[in-house]
Amino acid sequence: ALEEDEDAAEKFSLELEMKQLGELQESRNELLSRVSNLKRDLQDWRFKLDNQVKSYRSELGDLRKTLNTEVGSLRKEFQDLRATLKQQLEATAAIAGEGDGN
């Protein structure tokens, strides 16, 4: 009877360990699945972020070109305006000089 009790206790202990191993395996599989999903989410996020960065860089490049063009145009207009003002001032000075000479 004592041997039967020991056998029953060992059998119960073995069944308990098998049950615990099964639960641990399930937990492990669940964690691996979560990690896999997180890795995939991270890759998706990186891909989207890379695309946004590329898009913003492209937009910034376009804006820089536009800005440089606008600044170039403004410089040209400013130089033309300075030349025109200089001519007007010279013409005014010449007219004033003629008036003084008479």
Helices and strands as residue ranges (DSSP letters): H 2-101
